[in-house]
Amino acid sequence: MRHLLLAAALLVLLPLAVSAADGGKAVAKAPAAPPAPPNITASMAKGGCKAFAALVAASPDALSTFQSAADGGVTAFCPTDDAMRSFMPTYKNLTADGKASLLLFHAVPVYYSLRSLKSNNGVMNTLATDGSAKNFNFTVQNEGDKVTIKTDANEGVARIKDTVYDKDPIAIYALDTVLEPVELFDPVEAPAPAPAPVADAPKASKSKKASRRHVADAPGPAGDDAPPADEKKSSKKNAAAGGAPRSRWLAAVPVAVAVAVAAALV
């Protein structure tokens, strides 16, 4: 019985002794800290978008906006190095504000998995959107099994080539083309409609063609053997003039004969 009482006393007094040794403070385990969000630019660089990631890191406004958006959810679209290589001359001609706006134009402040992008087509605001003064919107749409992005400054579309990172609240997708906002670049003009075909002139009927073929030719000039009109007139006058004395002579012959006979009788 005495042993049982001693054991019970030890069980009660031992924790008190340990607590006193620690200064009377109870030791409690701290809650595990949530994992830090991934570095967006580092993830872009690993996914084949080194050039774009370097531009974001070099722009204080763009970098701070990307990092702030990562806490609440963000979906970034980074052009591949091949796409950026051909676009760099155009990028260098932009102002500092224009460069920051173009970089922020490649992200939306909402987390979208690839599946949700396919079911949420339409116009989306970007990190560059600032009220109605700066819309900086683009249109997400499907092209078969591919997700594409269309802007009014591009005739074609940008296509998602690969998923760089996808874990809520951050998603990063690689694009094959740089997105050009209409706020920085001239809009694409709609092609002019093709001119209407000109109707062919009606063809002449066979009967009309035949009549044209059988129209009599106009009289041509007289042949070389035919005498001129003046000669014809003069010949008629001469004939008339020559015929008059001959007729008078023939009429006088009987008179002369009669006179001669009468003289002989006398």
Salt bridges, closest charged atoms under 4 A:
ASP82 OD1 - ARG85 NH1 2.79
GLU143 OE2 - ARG159 NE 2.91
ASP145 OD1 - LYS118 NZ 3.07
